[in-house]
Structure formats: structure tokens, C-alpha cells
Amino acid sequence: MEQMLMLFNLQAERLIPNIEAHSPADFIEEFVQNAAVLAGNRIAIEMDIENAPPYWFFDRDLIEMAMLNAVHNALRYADKGIVIRANLADNALLLTVEDDGHGFPQAILNNPIGTLSNQHTDGMGLGLFLAEIIARAHINKARRGGLLLHNKGKNQGGIFTLQLP
């Protein structure tokens, strides 16, 4: 239901993020605790916050929603583990969910957000669409956030990254 309300707001161009200063390290620490509960004993959840900046400006609730969807997807495809990280690169905060599964299918890498009428068969389309919109709603000095997807290599896992300016 929450995602449907967000879609309505997106269609009406009313998604206005509540940007505040947050500690990415604290965010990831709390997020990993919640993700570990979802994973149970089946998948190991690790965090990497060594290169996280001390603070960053973002909408915590929206980012948590996008990251939670990424973790749900990673839990479906991970073999043994997931790493959730925050780091700074090219003057942007990168929030990443990386699994050790087979990686993203080529169709998703070619067109990550697709269209709502052209959902990916495994159900990732809506979540990726929302993640892209959430990331793009974060703007700083004419720089806009984005969604980055790639694979570590053949059968080495997928990497989902929210890039926030």
C-alpha cells in the first residue's frame, strides 16, 4: 500500500524528500540490525562503514524504503551473504547492497527501471523504479542522485547502489 501511495505521488509529481543531516554509519548500523532479523540464520549480513562520511543530507525514510527493497531482493538471490555499505566517492554518498548470488539478469542491467507496464518477470521492476525515483529526488547543487546496478562478475553477485549527491 505504501508503494502504491508513493506511485500516486510520483505521478502527481509531489514526491518531496525531507532532507536532513544523518550519519550514514549510524543509518547502516541500524539498517543492518533490521536486515539481519529478516535474514535469520540463512544469510550472513555484514556491514562496511569504514569509508562512510561523518554526515550526509538525505531523506532517511525514503532511503530506508529503497534499501529495504534491495535487501529483500538480495535475500532472494544470495547464496551465503550480503554486504551493506556506505562510502564516499566522487563527492557522493554511495549506499550499497551487495550479494553473492548469480547477479542481476542482463535484461535488468540493460534497463534497470523499465516501465511499470513492462515489469521484470521476477518482480524487481517496481522496487527498482521506486529506488531510482527516490535517488533522483535527492538534489544538491544541480547534481541529482541515481541508481547504479552491476554485477561483480559471472556468478559472483549483484551490486545495488543508491548514489546521493
OpenMM code with the backbone's topology and positions (N, CA, C; nanometers):
from openmm import Vec3, app, unit

residues = "MET GLU GLN MET LEU MET LEU PHE ASN LEU GLN ALA GLU ARG LEU ILE PRO ASN ILE GLU ALA HIS SER PRO ALA ASP PHE ILE GLU GLU PHE VAL GLN ASN ALA ALA VAL LEU ALA GLY ASN ARG ILE ALA ILE GLU MET ASP ILE GLU ASN ALA PRO PRO TYR TRP PHE PHE ASP ARG ASP LEU ILE GLU MET ALA MET LEU ASN ALA VAL HIS ASN ALA LEU ARG TYR ALA ASP LYS GLY ILE VAL ILE ARG ALA ASN LEU ALA ASP ASN ALA LEU LEU LEU THR VAL GLU ASP ASP GLY HIS GLY PHE PRO GLN ALA ILE LEU ASN ASN PRO ILE GLY THR LEU SER ASN GLN HIS THR ASP GLY MET GLY LEU GLY LEU PHE LEU ALA GLU ILE ILE ALA ARG ALA HIS ILE ASN LYS ALA ARG ARG GLY GLY LEU LEU LEU HIS ASN LYS GLY LYS ASN GLN GLY GLY ILE PHE THR LEU GLN LEU PRO".split()
positions = [
    Vec3(0.0817, -0.1193, 0.0000),
    Vec3(0.0000, 0.0000, 0.0000),
    Vec3(0.0865, 0.1264, 0.0000),
    Vec3(0.1949, 0.1219, 0.0786),
    Vec3(0.2836, 0.2371, 0.0868),
    Vec3(0.3457, 0.2680, -0.0500),
    Vec3(0.3834, 0.1613, -0.1232),
    Vec3(0.4413, 0.1814, -0.2555),
    Vec3(0.3377, 0.2373, -0.3530),
    Vec3(0.2133, 0.1963, -0.3401),
    Vec3(0.1089, 0.2494, -0.4281),
    Vec3(0.0868, 0.3985, -0.4014),
    Vec3(0.0880, 0.4380, -0.2751),
    Vec3(0.0744, 0.5796, -0.2412),
    Vec3(0.1915, 0.6586, -0.2975),
    Vec3(0.3109, 0.6017, -0.2880),
    Vec3(0.4274, 0.6700, -0.3433),
    Vec3(0.4131, 0.6852, -0.4944),
    Vec3(0.3639, 0.5800, -0.5629),
    Vec3(0.3440, 0.5895, -0.7072),
    Vec3(0.2456, 0.6998, -0.7422),
    Vec3(0.1395, 0.7126, -0.6633),
    Vec3(0.0439, 0.8205, -0.6855),
    Vec3(0.1140, 0.9557, -0.6738),
    Vec3(0.1943, 0.9699, -0.5698),
    Vec3(0.2670, 1.0959, -0.5509),
    Vec3(0.3661, 1.1207, -0.6634),
    Vec3(0.4295, 1.0146, -0.7113),
    Vec3(0.5232, 1.0307, -0.8227),
    Vec3(0.4510, 1.0767, -0.9481),
    Vec3(0.3354, 1.0153, -0.9751),
    Vec3(0.2583, 1.0527, -1.0926),
    Vec3(0.2118, 1.1976, -1.0818),
    Vec3(0.1805, 1.2387, -0.9602),
    Vec3(0.1339, 1.3759, -0.9394),
    Vec3(0.2508, 1.4719, -0.9176),
    Vec3(0.3738, 1.4195, -0.9293),
    Vec3(0.4956, 1.4992, -0.9113),
    Vec3(0.4987, 1.5680, -0.7755),
    Vec3(0.4603, 1.4932, -0.6724),
    Vec3(0.4563, 1.5503, -0.5390),
    Vec3(0.5570, 1.4859, -0.4444),
    Vec3(0.6500, 1.4090, -0.4933),
    Vec3(0.7486, 1.3478, -0.4051),
    Vec3(0.8514, 1.4540, -0.3687),
    Vec3(0.8427, 1.4993, -0.2465),
    Vec3(0.9365, 1.5997, -0.1961),
    Vec3(1.0069, 1.5382, -0.0767),
    Vec3(1.1344, 1.5058, -0.0924),
    Vec3(1.2049, 1.4413, 0.0173),
    Vec3(1.2242, 1.5364, 0.1360),
    Vec3(1.2250, 1.4787, 0.2539),
    Vec3(1.2505, 1.5519, 0.3776),
    Vec3(1.3996, 1.5376, 0.4082),
    Vec3(1.4791, 1.6258, 0.3514),
    Vec3(1.6242, 1.6162, 0.3592),
    Vec3(1.6729, 1.6701, 0.4937),
    Vec3(1.7465, 1.5860, 0.5650),
    Vec3(1.8065, 1.6242, 0.6927),
    Vec3(1.9451, 1.5619, 0.7009),
    Vec3(2.0275, 1.6138, 0.7911),
    Vec3(2.1609, 1.5578, 0.8130),
    Vec3(2.1499, 1.4291, 0.8935),
    Vec3(2.2184, 1.3252, 0.8448),
    Vec3(2.2212, 1.1956, 0.9127),
    Vec3(2.3630, 1.1408, 0.9073),
    Vec3(2.3939, 1.0562, 1.0011),
    Vec3(2.5194, 0.9826, 0.9987),
    Vec3(2.4983, 0.8571, 0.9142),
    Vec3(2.5628, 0.8466, 0.7984),
    Vec3(2.5491, 0.7247, 0.7184),
    Vec3(2.5919, 0.5990, 0.7947),
    Vec3(2.6948, 0.6108, 0.8789),
    Vec3(2.7397, 0.4952, 0.9568),
    Vec3(2.6305, 0.4504, 1.0531),
    Vec3(2.5691, 0.5451, 1.1239),
    Vec3(2.4597, 0.5100, 1.2157),
    Vec3(2.3420, 0.4505, 1.1393),
    Vec3(2.3096, 0.5099, 1.0250),
    Vec3(2.1999, 0.4591, 0.9425),
    Vec3(2.2257, 0.3136, 0.9035),
    Vec3(2.3462, 0.2847, 0.8545),
    Vec3(2.3790, 0.1491, 0.8105),
    Vec3(2.3819, 0.0530, 0.9292),
    Vec3(2.4356, 0.0956, 1.0425),
    Vec3(2.4376, 0.0080, 1.1602),
    Vec3(2.2963, -0.0340, 1.1994),
    Vec3(2.2048, 0.0610, 1.2067),
    Vec3(2.0659, 0.0293, 1.2411),
    Vec3(2.0002, -0.0544, 1.1316),
    Vec3(2.0285, -0.0191, 1.0082),
    Vec3(1.9694, -0.0904, 0.8953),
    Vec3(2.0152, -0.2366, 0.8926),
    Vec3(2.1423, -0.2606, 0.9186),
    Vec3(2.1966, -0.3967, 0.9180),
    Vec3(2.1330, -0.4799, 1.0292),
    Vec3(2.1073, -0.4198, 1.1431),
    Vec3(2.0395, -0.4929, 1.2515),
    Vec3(1.9027, -0.5419, 1.2049),
    Vec3(1.8277, -0.4550, 1.1370),
    Vec3(1.6960, -0.4934, 1.0857),
    Vec3(1.7073, -0.5979, 0.9747),
    Vec3(1.8063, -0.5810, 0.8877),
    Vec3(1.8259, -0.6764, 0.7782),
    Vec3(1.8643, -0.8137, 0.8321),
    Vec3(1.9425, -0.8166, 0.9401),
    Vec3(1.9836, -0.9443, 0.9997),
    Vec3(1.8625, -1.0205, 1.0528),
    Vec3(1.7649, -0.9489, 1.1053),
    Vec3(1.6420, -1.0135, 1.1513),
    Vec3(1.5688, -1.0757, 1.0333),
    Vec3(1.5608, -1.0026, 0.9216),
    Vec3(1.4965, -1.0565, 0.8015),
    Vec3(1.5696, -1.1798, 0.7485),
    Vec3(1.7012, -1.1785, 0.7556),
    Vec3(1.7819, -1.2871, 0.7011),
    Vec3(1.7780, -1.4119, 0.7880),
    Vec3(1.7544, -1.3941, 0.9170),
    Vec3(1.7565, -1.5089, 1.0073),
    Vec3(1.8941, -1.5737, 1.0059),
    Vec3(1.8977, -1.7043, 1.0126),
    Vec3(2.0246, -1.7776, 1.0120),
    Vec3(2.0659, -1.8225, 0.8729),
    Vec3(1.9834, -1.7915, 0.7730),
    Vec3(2.0070, -1.8415, 0.6373),
    Vec3(2.1185, -1.7659, 0.5658),
    Vec3(2.1211, -1.6337, 0.5797),
    Vec3(2.2166, -1.5495, 0.5073),
    Vec3(2.2902, -1.4606, 0.6074),
    Vec3(2.4231, -1.4524, 0.5963),
    Vec3(2.5022, -1.3642, 0.6820),
    Vec3(2.4937, -1.2216, 0.6287),
    Vec3(2.4706, -1.1273, 0.7182),
    Vec3(2.4655, -0.9853, 0.6810),
    Vec3(2.5865, -0.9163, 0.7425),
    Vec3(2.6660, -0.8534, 0.6578),
    Vec3(2.7830, -0.7784, 0.7040),
    Vec3(2.7656, -0.6323, 0.6689),
    Vec3(2.8397, -0.5471, 0.7389),
    Vec3(2.8378, -0.4055, 0.7036),
    Vec3(2.9794, -0.3561, 0.6842),
    Vec3(2.9890, -0.2523, 0.6021),
    Vec3(3.1167, -0.1868, 0.5754),
    Vec3(3.0910, -0.0367, 0.5801),
    Vec3(3.1361, 0.0253, 0.6882),
    Vec3(3.1160, 0.1702, 0.7047),
    Vec3(3.2481, 0.2425, 0.7256),
    Vec3(3.3566, 0.1736, 0.6948),
    Vec3(3.4900, 0.2286, 0.7168),
    Vec3(3.5119, 0.3609, 0.6429),
    Vec3(3.4577, 0.3725, 0.5216),
    Vec3(3.4783, 0.4938, 0.4410),
    Vec3(3.3540, 0.5821, 0.4342),
    Vec3(3.2646, 0.5660, 0.5318),
    Vec3(3.1435, 0.6488, 0.5349),
    Vec3(3.1796, 0.7896, 0.5829),
    Vec3(3.1191, 0.8908, 0.5214),
    Vec3(3.1414, 1.0275, 0.5705),
    Vec3(3.0731, 1.0446, 0.7066),
    Vec3(3.1148, 1.1453, 0.7853),
    Vec3(3.0559, 1.1628, 0.9180),
    Vec3(2.9063, 1.1962, 0.9135),
    Vec3(2.8642, 1.2690, 0.8125),
    Vec3(2.7224, 1.3007, 0.7957),
    Vec3(2.6943, 1.3258, 0.6487),
    Vec3(2.5661, 1.3154, 0.6146),
    Vec3(2.5217, 1.3432, 0.4769),
    Vec3(2.3767, 1.3869, 0.4846),
    Vec3(2.3306, 1.4550, 0.3830),
    Vec3(2.1935, 1.5045, 0.3806),
    Vec3(2.1082, 1.4157, 0.2899),
    Vec3(2.0049, 1.3520, 0.3499),
    Vec3(1.9145, 1.2665, 0.2736),
    Vec3(1.7861, 1.2450, 0.3518),
    Vec3(1.6857, 1.1930, 0.2819),
    Vec3(1.5582, 1.1580, 0.3451),
    Vec3(1.5715, 1.0146, 0.3952),
    Vec3(1.5860, 1.0014, 0.5232),
    Vec3(1.6119, 0.8709, 0.5848),
    Vec3(1.5008, 0.7696, 0.5544),
    Vec3(1.3749, 0.8120, 0.5647),
    Vec3(1.2639, 0.7193, 0.5431),
    Vec3(1.2598, 0.6685, 0.3992),
    Vec3(1.2768, 0.7589, 0.3037),
    Vec3(1.2744, 0.7168, 0.1633),
    Vec3(1.3925, 0.6256, 0.1304),
    Vec3(1.5097, 0.6619, 0.1796),
    Vec3(1.6285, 0.5811, 0.1525),
    Vec3(1.6151, 0.4438, 0.2184),
    Vec3(1.5612, 0.4416, 0.3389),
    Vec3(1.5411, 0.3129, 0.4059),
    Vec3(1.4450, 0.2242, 0.3261),
    Vec3(1.3413, 0.2835, 0.2696),
    Vec3(1.2454, 0.2077, 0.1890),
    Vec3(1.3148, 0.1465, 0.0666),
    Vec3(1.3957, 0.2255, -0.0022),
    Vec3(1.4654, 0.1763, -0.1210),
    Vec3(1.5664, 0.0677, -0.0840),
    Vec3(1.6401, 0.0899, 0.0246),
    Vec3(1.7404, -0.0079, 0.0676),
    Vec3(1.6744, -0.1370, 0.1162),
    Vec3(1.5612, -0.1252, 0.1832),
    Vec3(1.4910, -0.2439, 0.2315),
    Vec3(1.4458, -0.3312, 0.1144),
    Vec3(1.3974, -0.2673, 0.0097),
    Vec3(1.3594, -0.3427, -0.1094),
    Vec3(1.4815, -0.4127, -0.1698),
    Vec3(1.5957, -0.3441, -0.1717),
    Vec3(1.7183, -0.4053, -0.2245),
    Vec3(1.7593, -0.5253, -0.1407),
    Vec3(1.7447, -0.5155, -0.0088),
    Vec3(1.7793, -0.6276, 0.0781),
    Vec3(1.6844, -0.7453, 0.0550),
    Vec3(1.5560, -0.7164, 0.0399),
    Vec3(1.4603, -0.8238, 0.0106),
    Vec3(1.5001, -0.8974, -0.1164),
    Vec3(1.5369, -0.8226, -0.2203),
    Vec3(1.5810, -0.8857, -0.3451),
    Vec3(1.7095, -0.9648, -0.3233),
    Vec3(1.8046, -0.9059, -0.2506),
    Vec3(1.9318, -0.9741, -0.2264),
    Vec3(1.9105, -1.1028, -0.1477),
    Vec3(1.8191, -1.1014, -0.0522),
    Vec3(1.7908, -1.2222, 0.0257),
    Vec3(1.7351, -1.3339, -0.0625),
    Vec3(1.6615, -1.2965, -0.1652),
    Vec3(1.6070, -1.3970, -0.2574),
    Vec3(1.7158, -1.4644, -0.3393),
    Vec3(1.8231, -1.3919, -0.3690),
    Vec3(1.9232, -1.4424, -0.4629),
    Vec3(2.0586, -1.4733, -0.4012),
    Vec3(2.0844, -1.4272, -0.2798),
    Vec3(2.2147, -1.4500, -0.2171),
    Vec3(2.2369, -1.5979, -0.1895),
    Vec3(2.3614, -1.6367, -0.1971),
    Vec3(2.3983, -1.7742, -0.1655),
    Vec3(2.4274, -1.7868, -0.0159),
    Vec3(2.5224, -1.7082, 0.0326),
    Vec3(2.5615, -1.7173, 0.1733),
    Vec3(2.5627, -1.5828, 0.2443),
    Vec3(2.5802, -1.4721, 0.1706),
    Vec3(2.5972, -1.3466, 0.2408),
    Vec3(2.5632, -1.2216, 0.1619),
    Vec3(2.5408, -1.1154, 0.2378),
    Vec3(2.5111, -0.9827, 0.1845),
    Vec3(2.5987, -0.8826, 0.2596),
    Vec3(2.6528, -0.7863, 0.1861),
    Vec3(2.7282, -0.6774, 0.2482),
    Vec3(2.6526, -0.5485, 0.2208),
    Vec3(2.6306, -0.4719, 0.3264),
    Vec3(2.5639, -0.3423, 0.3156),
    Vec3(2.6675, -0.2376, 0.3548),
    Vec3(2.6886, -0.1398, 0.2653),
    Vec3(2.7966, -0.0444, 0.2921),
    Vec3(2.7541, 0.0980, 0.2630),
    Vec3(2.8287, 0.1882, 0.3249),
    Vec3(2.8189, 0.3316, 0.2969),
    Vec3(2.9602, 0.3818, 0.2753),
    Vec3(2.9807, 0.4520, 0.1665),
    Vec3(3.1114, 0.5123, 0.1428),
    Vec3(3.0954, 0.6372, 0.0574),
    Vec3(3.2008, 0.7143, 0.0543),
    Vec3(3.2035, 0.8396, -0.0205),
    Vec3(3.2892, 0.8204, -0.1450),
    Vec3(3.2358, 0.8584, -0.2616),
    Vec3(3.3105, 0.8505, -0.3868),
    Vec3(3.2611, 0.9602, -0.4802),
    Vec3(3.3529, 1.0307, -0.5410),
    Vec3(3.3194, 1.1372, -0.6362),
    Vec3(3.2184, 1.2353, -0.5777),
    Vec3(3.2405, 1.2735, -0.4530),
    Vec3(3.1556, 1.3726, -0.3863),
    Vec3(3.0096, 1.3277, -0.3770),
    Vec3(2.9874, 1.1979, -0.3642),
    Vec3(2.8525, 1.1429, -0.3482),
    Vec3(2.8565, 1.0330, -0.2425),
    Vec3(2.7461, 1.0196, -0.1705),
    Vec3(2.7306, 0.9094, -0.0769),
    Vec3(2.6801, 0.7894, -0.1547),
    Vec3(2.7490, 0.6775, -0.1419),
    Vec3(2.7076, 0.5539, -0.2060),
    Vec3(2.6588, 0.4577, -0.0978),
    Vec3(2.5327, 0.4199, -0.1073),
    Vec3(2.4731, 0.3218, -0.0175),
    Vec3(2.4501, 0.1954, -0.0995),
    Vec3(2.5136, 0.0871, -0.0595),
    Vec3(2.5216, -0.0317, -0.1438),
    Vec3(2.4726, -0.1564, -0.0728),
    Vec3(2.4023, -0.2396, -0.1482),
    Vec3(2.3644, -0.3743, -0.1055),
    Vec3(2.4257, -0.4688, -0.2077),
    Vec3(2.5143, -0.5548, -0.1598),
    Vec3(2.5882, -0.6454, -0.2485),
    Vec3(2.5649, -0.7894, -0.2024),
    Vec3(2.5224, -0.8761, -0.2944),
    Vec3(2.5009, -1.0158, -0.2576),
    Vec3(2.5999, -1.1056, -0.3308),
    Vec3(2.6026, -1.2316, -0.2920),
    Vec3(2.6946, -1.3278, -0.3535),
    Vec3(2.6205, -1.4301, -0.4394),
    Vec3(2.5072, -1.3894, -0.4942),
    Vec3(2.4287, -1.4774, -0.5804),
    Vec3(2.4790, -1.4759, -0.7231),
    Vec3(2.3871, -1.4978, -0.8169),
    Vec3(2.4237, -1.5057, -0.9589),
    Vec3(2.4286, -1.3704, -1.0281),
    Vec3(2.3951, -1.2640, -0.9578),
    Vec3(2.3981, -1.1317, -1.0189),
    Vec3(2.2660, -1.0973, -1.0845),
    Vec3(2.2558, -0.9739, -1.1296),
    Vec3(2.1349, -0.9274, -1.1964),
    Vec3(2.1269, -0.9865, -1.3361),
    Vec3(2.0074, -1.0236, -1.3794),
    Vec3(1.9910, -1.0675, -1.5184),
    Vec3(2.0275, -0.9542, -1.6142),
    Vec3(2.0742, -0.9902, -1.7307),
    Vec3(2.1169, -0.8907, -1.8290),
    Vec3(2.0048, -0.7930, -1.8643),
    Vec3(1.8805, -0.8393, -1.8686),
    Vec3(1.7678, -0.7506, -1.9018),
    Vec3(1.7538, -0.6378, -1.7997),
    Vec3(1.7797, -0.6668, -1.6741),
    Vec3(1.7711, -0.5627, -1.5706),
    Vec3(1.8894, -0.4683, -1.5807),
    Vec3(2.0075, -0.5222, -1.6090),
    Vec3(2.1245, -0.4347, -1.6257),
    Vec3(2.1065, -0.3422, -1.7456),
    Vec3(2.0424, -0.3923, -1.8525),
    Vec3(2.0195, -0.3116, -1.9720),
    Vec3(1.9169, -0.2021, -1.9487),
    Vec3(1.8158, -0.2289, -1.8659),
    Vec3(1.7071, -0.1339, -1.8416),
    Vec3(1.6585, -0.1516, -1.6979),
    Vec3(1.7324, -0.0948, -1.6002),
    Vec3(1.7035, -0.1207, -1.4597),
    Vec3(1.5626, -0.0850, -1.4144),
    Vec3(1.5108, 0.0259, -1.4625),
    Vec3(1.3801, 0.0660, -1.4111),
    Vec3(1.2672, 0.0290, -1.5040),
    Vec3(1.2983, -0.0073, -1.6287),
    Vec3(1.1933, -0.0488, -1.7225),
    Vec3(1.0763, 0.0480, -1.7201),
    Vec3(0.9605, -0.0035, -1.7369),
    Vec3(0.8393, 0.0762, -1.7225),
    Vec3(0.7439, -0.0019, -1.6352),
    Vec3(0.6502, 0.0659, -1.5750),
    Vec3(0.5564, -0.0022, -1.4871),
    Vec3(0.4705, -0.1019, -1.5631),
    Vec3(0.4475, -0.0771, -1.6894),
    Vec3(0.3675, -0.1712, -1.7672),
    Vec3(0.4509, -0.2878, -1.8183),
    Vec3(0.5829, -0.2763, -1.8052),
    Vec3(0.6745, -0.3797, -1.8524),
    Vec3(0.7555, -0.4350, -1.7358),
    Vec3(0.6879, -0.4827, -1.6325),
    Vec3(0.7552, -0.5337, -1.5137),
    Vec3(0.8492, -0.6480, -1.5503),
    Vec3(0.9615, -0.6530, -1.4797),
    Vec3(1.0506, -0.7676, -1.4952),
    Vec3(0.9803, -0.8895, -1.4375),
    Vec3(1.0022, -1.0039, -1.4947),
    Vec3(0.9282, -1.1237, -1.4563),
    Vec3(0.9544, -1.1667, -1.3125),
    Vec3(1.0672, -1.1303, -1.2546),
    Vec3(1.0963, -1.1736, -1.1185),
    Vec3(1.0467, -1.0739, -1.0136),
    Vec3(0.9732, -0.9718, -1.0545),
    Vec3(0.9133, -0.8792, -0.9596),
    Vec3(1.0026, -0.7643, -0.9173),
    Vec3(1.1217, -0.7509, -0.9729),
    Vec3(1.2127, -0.6444, -0.9309),
    Vec3(1.1784, -0.5094, -0.9920),
    Vec3(1.0947, -0.5031, -1.0911),
    Vec3(1.0714, -0.3794, -1.1650),
    Vec3(1.0197, -0.2645, -1.0816),
    Vec3(0.9167, -0.2865, -1.0020),
    Vec3(0.8578, -0.1789, -0.9228),
    Vec3(0.9560, -0.1269, -0.8190),
    Vec3(1.0242, -0.2167, -0.7500),
    Vec3(1.1211, -0.1750, -0.6482),
    Vec3(1.2356, -0.0947, -0.7059),
    Vec3(1.2860, -0.1367, -0.8198),
    Vec3(1.3946, -0.0625, -0.8842),
    Vec3(1.3458, 0.0720, -0.9355),
    Vec3(1.2244, 0.0758, -0.9884),
    Vec3(1.1652, 0.2017, -1.0335),
    Vec3(1.1557, 0.3001, -0.9165),
    Vec3(1.1046, 0.2528, -0.8032),
    Vec3(1.0916, 0.3399, -0.6864),
    Vec3(1.2283, 0.3839, -0.6346),
    Vec3(1.3258, 0.2931, -0.6339),
    Vec3(1.4603, 0.3289, -0.5883),
    Vec3(1.5204, 0.4387, -0.6752),
    Vec3(1.5025, 0.4269, -0.8057),
    Vec3(1.5536, 0.5296, -0.8974),
    Vec3(1.4868, 0.6638, -0.8706),
    Vec3(1.3554, 0.6643, -0.8527),
    Vec3(1.2825, 0.7888, -0.8265),
    Vec3(1.3264, 0.8494, -0.6936),
    Vec3(1.3419, 0.7663, -0.5931),
    Vec3(1.3858, 0.8149, -0.4616),
    Vec3(1.5251, 0.8762, -0.4726),
    Vec3(1.6156, 0.8077, -0.5394),
    Vec3(1.7519, 0.8608, -0.5550),
    Vec3(1.7505, 0.9920, -0.6329),
    Vec3(1.6738, 0.9971, -0.7418),
    Vec3(1.6697, 1.1177, -0.8250),
    Vec3(1.6027, 1.2358, -0.7547),
    Vec3(1.5224, 1.2085, -0.6528),
    Vec3(1.4590, 1.3168, -0.5760),
    Vec3(1.5597, 1.3879, -0.4865),
    Vec3(1.6763, 1.3287, -0.4681),
    Vec3(1.7825, 1.3908, -0.3886),
    Vec3(1.8704, 1.4749, -0.4816),
    Vec3(1.8643, 1.6051, -0.4618),
    Vec3(1.9359, 1.7005, -0.5480),
    Vec3(2.0226, 1.7903, -0.4605),
    Vec3(2.1447, 1.8153, -0.5073),
    Vec3(2.2351, 1.9055, -0.4370),
    Vec3(2.3165, 1.9815, -0.5410),
    Vec3(2.2954, 2.1115, -0.5454),
    Vec3(2.3700, 2.1979, -0.6389),
    Vec3(2.3636, 2.1441, -0.7822),
    Vec3(2.2464, 2.1193, -0.8300),
    Vec3(2.2189, 2.0730, -0.9668),
    Vec3(2.2655, 1.9302, -0.9922),
    Vec3(2.3187, 1.8632, -0.8919),
    Vec3(2.3533, 1.7210, -0.9056),
    Vec3(2.2379, 1.6385, -0.8519),
    Vec3(2.1999, 1.5375, -0.9255),
    Vec3(2.0852, 1.4542, -0.8909),
    Vec3(2.1338, 1.3127, -0.8588),
    Vec3(2.0699, 1.2510, -0.7611),
    Vec3(2.1034, 1.1142, -0.7254),
    Vec3(2.0634, 1.0166, -0.8336),
    Vec3(2.1047, 0.8923, -0.8168),
    Vec3(2.0709, 0.7910, -0.9153),
    Vec3(2.0878, 0.6508, -0.8606),
    Vec3(2.0429, 0.5560, -0.9391),
    Vec3(2.0528, 0.4146, -0.9074),
    Vec3(2.1580, 0.3522, -0.9984),
    Vec3(2.2496, 0.2780, -0.9400),
    Vec3(2.3526, 0.2083, -1.0156),
    Vec3(2.3399, 0.0586, -0.9888),
    Vec3(2.3366, -0.0206, -1.0944),
    Vec3(2.3314, -0.1658, -1.0812),
    Vec3(2.4431, -0.2266, -1.1636),
    Vec3(2.5121, -0.3229, -1.1060),
    Vec3(2.6081, -0.4006, -1.1834),
    Vec3(2.6358, -0.5322, -1.1117),
    Vec3(2.7067, -0.6177, -1.1798),
    Vec3(2.7451, -0.7467, -1.1242),
    Vec3(2.8943, -0.7484, -1.0985),
    Vec3(2.9350, -0.8256, -0.9990),
    Vec3(3.0773, -0.8381, -0.9659),
    Vec3(3.1507, -0.9227, -1.0685),
    Vec3(3.0803, -0.9989, -1.1416),
    Vec3(3.1397, -1.0899, -1.2395),
    Vec3(3.0464, -1.2082, -1.2538),
    Vec3(3.0795, -1.2984, -1.3393),
    Vec3(2.9912, -1.4132, -1.3637),
    Vec3(2.9697, -1.4917, -1.2339),
    Vec3(2.8444, -1.5022, -1.1942),
    Vec3(2.8025, -1.5777, -1.0750),
    Vec3(2.8720, -1.5335, -0.9466),
    Vec3(2.9008, -1.4052, -0.9354),
    Vec3(2.9635, -1.3548, -0.8130),
    Vec3(2.8758, -1.2540, -0.7406),
    Vec3(2.7572, -1.2291, -0.7883),
    Vec3(2.6661, -1.1437, -0.7145),
    Vec3(2.6329, -1.0128, -0.7813),
    Vec3(2.5219, -0.9557, -0.7341),
    Vec3(2.4756, -0.8269, -0.7836),
    Vec3(2.5065, -0.7159, -0.6852),
    Vec3(2.5229, -0.5963, -0.7389),
    Vec3(2.5521, -0.4791, -0.6570),
    Vec3(2.4499, -0.3710, -0.6889),
    Vec3(2.3713, -0.3327, -0.5888),
    Vec3(2.2695, -0.2286, -0.5959),
    Vec3(2.3263, -0.1088, -0.5207),
    Vec3(2.3311, 0.0086, -0.5865),
    Vec3(2.3870, 0.1269, -0.5215),
    Vec3(2.2960, 0.2473, -0.5429),
    Vec3(2.2633, 0.3135, -0.4327),
    Vec3(2.1996, 0.4444, -0.4387),
    Vec3(2.3101, 0.5477, -0.4290),
    Vec3(2.3166, 0.6366, -0.5264),
    Vec3(2.4177, 0.7411, -0.5309),
    Vec3(2.3501, 0.8727, -0.4963),
    Vec3(2.3875, 0.9321, -0.3826),
    Vec3(2.3233, 1.0545, -0.3360),
    Vec3(2.4209, 1.1709, -0.3384),
    Vec3(2.3857, 1.2795, -0.4070),
    Vec3(2.4763, 1.3939, -0.4161),
    Vec3(2.4891, 1.4693, -0.2844),
] * unit.nanometer
topology = app.Topology()
chain = topology.addChain("A")
for resn in residues:
    res = topology.addResidue(resn, chain)
    for name in ("N", "CA", "C"):
        topology.addAtom(name, app.Element.getBySymbol(name[0]), res)
